[in-house]
Amino acid sequence: MSTVAMPAEERRAKYASQIDEFMDWVRDRNPGEAEFHQAVEEFAADIVPYVAENARYSDHNLLQRITEPDRVVIFRVCWEDDQGTAQVNRGYRVQFNNAIGPYKGGMRFHPSVNLSILKFLGFEQIFKNSLTTLPMGGGKGGSNFDPKGKSDAEVMRFCQALMSELARHIGNYRDVPAGDIGVGAREVGYLFGQYKRISANFQAGVITGKGLQYGGSLIRTEATGYGCVYFVAEALAYIGDELAGKTCLVSGSGNVAQYTTEKVIDLGGKVVTLSDSSGYIYDPDGIDREKLAYVIDLKTVRRGRIHEYVEKYPNATFYPGEKPWGVPCDVAFPSATQNEIDADDAQKLVEGGCKVVAEGANMPTTLEGAAIFQANNVIFLPAKAANAGGVAVSGLEMSQNSIRRPWSREEVDRRLRDIMRNIHEQCVHYGSGDGSSSVDYVHGANVGGFIKVADAMLAYGIV
């Protein structure tokens, strides 16, 4: 029996007491972890009713088991800065669930990193990875280390120190890290180099996001942004529309934002904003390929700030300390960080004519913001579906490492687009159970991701 024929608000109201009881259990068991509570609550609003109406999943405490990580590793990372002073950071690896494959998820280096954030990311990763249909479990890791302002030598020493401990917890068939915020090609190279030195083996599949020279995959860098735009294209095609001619807002200016912008340009849309922690730029003429190349160099090579864009392109305006969500648009791609769209931001987007919101970052919309989108018939595409392209190509990188043969750019791009199309089909299947053309993408992604993991857990017995 599907619960989706009932509107989301009515469904959640019917099972409110069960949802509240479960969330009380989660909060008591994980005190002070606000981000993790938010991720579980978004999931529980759909899965508690689904479990209640599907007896197969109701008698095995699956929800309690699936919200408890298999293990959490926390360790000290000592390294020496360029002045010869010893520095101490904290490293983490949350190995959340490996029911359908080895733990898979990125490493985040940022001062905000804590256990709550990594548990929310690892929890989301379980179902995101499940939706790709690739054999990958969910995990996440990182450190409160900040690579900004550090020399290459300092970043190298930190990565080597971190991997000296992390190496004993990962492996091709155990746990496969990747990059995330603060962990790009430079950091992945240092991490993999230290793993290779420690293990005395060239195990290419132990980490993804590697350089092409040593086992990386074409399109891995672009994959999250490309995949998000492909998903929007599928959602628009489902209602007989297309991205061409649409005005788009993109937040962030890192990897995801850059390649979201590139693929929007490819498909005929116009991106008018980018941002970083200092504010956002608005370019009414649109960000074309020349301007995007400038941004990529600015943020990736020179590691500059987005306000420098307006010095190069004076028709644009920089808005310090602000977010771009008040700019009128057709499609919004929040691609920076968690909870960047709150209820006020969501209302601004609705009032500005936004018809589609596609989460390129992980959980960039608060629960209140998501409710406003759904109440106003905005097509809301949640992160566990919309930004799965990155981990999808990580999975394809693992496959290439296993067969020891790289695929062409065209082949990887075709496989990525097929995966995003398949995820969209799962969302439609589980998110429109009444047969209507309206799709509850949040419900569809949650249920579609849950079923595969839950069925595997049931098959294993009580473990």
C-alpha positions in Angstrom: 0.0 0.0 0.0 1.4 3.4 -0.9 0.8 6.5 1.3 1.4 9.0 -1.5 -2.2 9.2 -2.8 -2.8 11.2 0.4 -1.5 14.9 0.2 1.7 15.4 2.2 0.2 17.6 4.9 -2.8 15.3 5.4 -0.5 12.2 5.5 1.8 13.7 8.1 -1.1 15.0 10.2 -2.7 11.5 10.3 0.5 10.0 11.6 1.7 13.0 13.6 1.7 11.2 17.0 3.8 8.3 15.6 6.2 10.8 13.9 6.5 12.8 17.2 7.1 9.7 19.2 9.9 8.5 16.9 11.5 11.9 16.8 11.4 12.1 20.6 13.4 8.9 20.7 15.9 10.2 18.1 16.4 13.5 20.1 16.8 11.7 23.4 19.3 9.3 21.9 21.3 12.0 20.1 21.1 15.2 22.2 22.2 18.5 20.8 22.6 17.3 17.2 20.3 19.8 15.5 21.3 19.1 11.9 21.0 15.3 12.4 17.5 15.8 14.0 16.5 17.9 11.0 17.6 15.2 8.4 15.9 12.4 10.3 12.7 14.5 10.7 12.4 15.2 7.0 12.9 11.4 6.4 10.5 10.3 9.2 7.7 12.5 7.9 7.4 10.2 4.9 8.8 6.9 6.2 7.0 6.6 9.5 3.6 6.6 7.6 5.0 4.3 4.9 6.2 1.8 7.5 2.9 2.0 9.4 1.0 1.1 6.2 3.4 -1.6 5.0 3.6 -4.5 7.5 6.7 -5.9 5.9 8.7 -3.1 7.5 6.8 -2.5 10.8 7.9 -5.4 13.0 11.7 -5.2 13.0 12.6 -1.8 14.6 14.0 -0.8 11.2 13.6 2.9 11.8 15.6 2.7 15.0 18.2 0.5 13.4 18.6 2.7 10.3 19.1 5.9 12.3 21.9 4.5 14.4 25.3 4.5 12.7 27.2 1.2 12.5 30.1 3.0 14.0 31.6 6.5 14.6 35.4 7.0 14.6 36.7 10.2 16.2 40.4 10.8 16.4 43.1 13.5 17.1 45.0 15.0 14.1 48.3 16.6 15.0 50.3 18.4 12.4 52.9 21.1 12.2 52.3 24.5 10.6 54.9 26.5 8.6 56.1 28.2 11.7 56.9 24.9 13.3 54.1 25.0 15.8 52.1 21.9 16.6 48.4 22.2 15.7 45.6 19.9 16.8 42.4 19.2 15.0 39.7 16.6 15.3 39.0 13.9 12.6 35.8 11.9 12.1 34.5 9.1 10.1 30.8 8.1 10.4 30.2 4.7 8.9 26.4 4.8 8.9 25.0 1.9 6.9 26.6 -0.7 4.6 23.5 -2.8 3.8 23.9 -2.5 0.1 27.6 -1.8 -0.3 30.8 -0.4 1.3 30.4 2.9 3.1 30.6 5.7 0.6 30.7 9.5 1.2 32.9 12.5 1.2 35.3 14.1 3.6 34.6 17.7 4.6 37.2 20.1 5.9 35.6 23.2 7.5 35.6 24.9 10.9 31.9 24.1 11.3 32.4 20.3 11.1 31.1 18.5 14.1 29.4 15.1 14.8 25.9 16.4 14.1 26.7 17.7 10.7 28.6 14.5 9.7 25.8 12.3 11.0 23.2 14.2 9.0 25.4 14.0 5.9 26.0 10.3 6.4 22.4 9.6 7.0 21.3 11.4 3.8 24.1 9.5 2.0 22.5 6.2 2.7 19.4 7.0 0.7 21.1 9.1 -1.9 23.4 6.2 -2.7 20.5 3.8 -2.8 18.7 5.9 -5.4 21.6 5.7 -7.7 21.1 1.9 -7.8 24.9 1.5 -7.5 26.1 -0.8 -4.7 27.2 1.8 -2.2 26.3 2.2 1.5 26.3 5.6 3.4 29.1 7.3 5.3 30.7 10.7 5.8 33.8 12.1 7.4 36.0 15.1 7.8 37.6 17.5 10.2 37.3 21.0 11.7 40.5 21.9 9.9 40.1 25.0 7.6 42.2 24.8 4.4 41.5 28.5 3.7 44.6 30.6 4.2 46.9 27.5 4.6 49.9 26.9 2.4 50.1 23.8 0.2 52.7 22.4 2.5 50.4 22.9 5.6 47.5 21.3 3.8 49.8 18.4 2.8 51.0 17.8 6.3 47.5 17.9 7.7 46.1 15.5 5.1 49.0 13.1 5.8 48.4 13.3 9.5 44.7 12.6 9.1 45.2 9.7 6.7 47.7 8.1 9.0 44.8 7.3 11.4 42.0 7.1 8.8 43.8 4.5 6.7 43.1 1.7 9.1 39.3 2.3 8.8 38.9 2.4 5.0 39.3 0.1 2.0 37.9 -0.8 -1.4 35.3 -3.1 0.1 35.0 -1.4 3.5 34.7 2.4 3.2 35.5 4.7 0.3 35.9 8.4 1.1 35.8 11.2 -1.5 35.9 15.0 -1.5 33.4 17.5 -0.2 33.5 21.1 1.0 37.2 22.0 1.6 38.4 18.8 0.0 39.2 19.1 -3.7 41.7 17.7 -6.1 44.7 18.9 -4.0 43.5 17.4 -0.8 42.4 14.1 -2.4 45.8 13.8 -3.9 47.6 14.2 -0.6 45.2 11.8 1.1 45.6 9.1 -1.5 49.4 9.6 -1.6 49.6 9.0 2.2 47.3 6.0 2.0 49.5 4.5 -0.8 52.6 5.1 1.3 51.1 3.5 4.4 49.5 0.5 2.7 52.4 -0.1 0.2 49.7 -1.0 -2.4 48.1 1.0 -5.2 44.5 0.5 -4.3 42.9 3.0 -6.6 39.4 2.3 -5.5 40.0 3.3 -1.9 39.2 6.9 -2.5 37.3 8.8 -5.3 37.7 12.2 -6.8 41.3 11.3 -7.8 43.3 13.0 -10.6 43.0 11.4 -14.0 46.7 10.5 -13.8 46.2 8.0 -11.0 42.7 6.4 -11.4 40.3 9.3 -11.4 37.2 9.5 -13.7 36.3 12.1 -16.3 33.4 14.3 -15.3 33.8 13.5 -11.6 34.6 17.2 -10.9 31.5 18.3 -12.8 29.2 15.5 -11.8 27.2 17.0 -8.9 26.4 20.2 -10.8 25.7 18.4 -14.1 23.6 15.8 -12.4 21.5 18.4 -10.6 20.7 20.2 -13.9 20.0 16.8 -15.6 17.5 16.1 -12.8 15.8 19.5 -13.3 15.6 18.8 -17.0 13.8 15.5 -16.3 11.4 17.2 -13.9 10.6 19.9 -16.4 10.2 17.4 -19.3 7.7 15.5 -17.1 5.4 18.5 -17.2 6.1 19.3 -20.8 8.6 22.1 -20.2 12.3 22.6 -20.7 15.2 24.6 -19.1 15.9 26.7 -22.3 15.0 30.3 -21.7 14.7 30.0 -17.9 16.3 32.5 -15.6 18.2 30.6 -12.9 19.7 31.6 -9.5 22.7 29.6 -8.3 24.2 30.1 -4.8 27.8 29.3 -4.0 30.7 29.6 -6.4 32.6 26.4 -5.7 32.6 23.1 -7.6 28.8 22.4 -7.6 27.8 26.0 -8.5 30.4 26.2 -11.2 29.3 23.1 -13.1 25.6 23.7 -12.4 26.1 27.0 -14.2 28.0 25.4 -17.1 25.3 22.8 -17.7 22.5 25.4 -17.4 24.3 27.3 -20.2 24.6 24.1 -22.2 20.8 23.6 -22.0 19.9 27.1 -22.9 19.1 28.6 -19.5 20.6 31.9 -18.0 22.3 32.0 -14.6 22.3 35.5 -13.1 23.7 34.9 -9.6 26.6 33.3 -7.7 27.7 33.8 -4.1 30.1 33.0 -1.3 30.2 33.6 2.4 30.8 37.4 1.8 27.6 38.0 -0.3 26.3 37.5 -3.8 26.7 38.9 -7.3 23.8 39.6 -9.7 24.6 39.8 -13.4 21.5 40.7 -15.3 23.2 39.9 -18.6 23.8 36.3 -17.5 27.0 34.4 -16.7 28.3 33.2 -20.0 31.2 30.8 -20.7 33.8 33.5 -20.6 32.6 34.8 -17.2 32.3 31.3 -15.8 35.9 30.6 -16.8 36.9 33.7 -14.8 35.0 32.4 -11.8 36.6 29.0 -12.0 40.0 30.6 -12.1 39.1 33.0 -9.3 37.8 30.3 -6.9 39.9 27.3 -7.9 43.3 28.7 -8.8 43.5 32.1 -7.1 41.2 31.2 -4.2 39.7 34.7 -4.3 36.3 36.2 -3.3 33.2 36.5 -5.4 33.1 40.3 -5.1 36.1 40.5 -7.4 33.7 39.5 -10.2 32.2 43.0 -10.4 35.6 44.5 -10.8 36.0 42.4 -14.0 32.4 42.7 -15.2 31.1 46.1 -14.0 27.5 45.5 -15.3 27.1 43.1 -12.3 26.4 44.2 -8.8 27.7 42.8 -5.5 25.4 42.6 -2.5 27.6 42.1 0.6 26.3 39.8 3.4 23.2 38.9 1.4 21.8 35.8 -0.2 20.4 35.8 -3.8 16.9 34.5 -3.1 15.1 37.8 -3.6 16.0 38.0 -7.3 13.1 37.0 -9.6 13.7 33.7 -11.3 12.2 30.5 -12.8 14.6 28.0 -11.2 16.8 28.1 -8.0 19.8 26.0 -7.4 20.9 26.3 -3.8 24.5 25.0 -4.1 26.4 26.3 -1.1 25.7 24.7 2.2 23.0 23.4 4.6 20.1 25.6 5.7 20.9 28.5 3.4 17.2 28.8 2.5 15.0 29.5 5.5 11.2 30.3 5.6 11.8 34.0 4.7 14.1 33.1 1.8 11.5 30.5 0.5 8.8 33.1 0.6 10.9 35.5 -1.4 11.5 32.8 -4.0 7.7 32.1 -4.2 7.0 35.8 -4.6 9.7 36.1 -7.2 8.0 33.6 -9.5 10.3 30.6 -8.8 8.7 27.4 -10.1 11.5 24.9 -9.4 14.0 24.5 -6.5 16.7 21.9 -7.0 19.0 21.3 -4.0 22.6 21.1 -5.3 24.0 21.3 -1.8 23.2 18.9 1.0 20.0 19.9 2.9 20.2 23.6 1.9 16.5 24.2 2.8 15.1 24.2 6.3 12.0 22.2 7.0 10.0 25.4 7.2 11.3 26.5 3.8 10.5 23.2 2.2 6.9 23.3 3.6 6.5 26.8 2.0 7.6 25.4 -1.4 5.3 22.5 -1.2 2.3 24.6 -0.1 2.8 26.9 -3.0 3.2 24.2 -5.7 6.9 24.9 -6.3 8.5 21.8 -7.7 10.9 21.0 -4.9 13.7 18.6 -5.7 15.4 17.3 -2.5 19.2 16.9 -2.3 19.1 13.1 -1.8 17.8 12.9 -5.4 18.9 16.1 -7.1 22.6 16.2 -6.0 23.2 12.4 -6.3 25.3 13.0 -9.5 28.5 13.4 -7.6 28.4 10.1 -5.7 27.0 8.4 -8.9 30.2 9.3 -10.8 32.2 8.3 -7.7 30.6 4.9 -8.0 31.4 4.9 -11.7 35.0 5.8 -10.8 35.1 2.8 -8.5 33.8 0.6 -11.3 36.5 1.8 -13.6 39.1 1.2 -10.9 37.8 -2.4 -10.5 38.0 -3.2 -14.2 41.3 -1.2 -14.6 40.0 0.6 -17.7 38.8 4.2 -18.0 35.7 5.2 -19.9 35.5 8.2 -22.3 34.0 11.5 -21.2 31.0 10.7 -23.4 30.5 7.3 -21.8 30.6 8.7 -18.3 28.3 11.5 -19.1 25.8 9.1 -20.7 25.9 6.9 -17.6 25.4 9.9 -15.4 22.4 11.1 -17.3 20.9 7.6 -17.3 21.4 7.4 -13.5 19.7 10.8 -13.0 16.9 9.8 -15.3 16.5 6.5 -13.3 16.4 8.5 -10.0 13.7 10.7 -11.5 11.7 7.7 -12.5 11.9 6.3 -8.9 10.7 9.6 -7.5 7.8 9.7 -9.9 6.9 6.1 -9.2 6.9 6.5 -5.4 5.9 10.2 -5.4 2.7 10.0 -7.5 0.9 6.9 -6.3 -2.5 8.4 -7.2 -1.6 8.4 -10.9 -1.7 12.2 -11.2 0.8 14.3 -13.0 1.8 15.9 -9.7 4.9 14.5 -8.0 5.9 14.7 -4.4 9.6 14.4 -5.0 10.5 14.5 -1.3 8.2 11.5 -0.6 9.3 9.7 -3.8 13.0 10.1 -2.9 12.6 9.1 0.7 10.5 6.0 -0.1 12.5 5.0 -3.1 15.8 5.3 -1.2 14.4 3.5 1.9 13.0 0.4 0.2 16.3 -1.0 -1.2 18.2 -0.5 2.1 15.3 -1.8 4.2 14.9 -4.9 2.1 18.6 -5.7 2.4 18.6 -5.2 6.2 15.6 -7.6 6.5 17.4 -10.2 4.4 20.4 -10.1 6.9 18.3 -10.7 10.0 18.9 -8.9 13.2 22.4 -7.6 12.7 
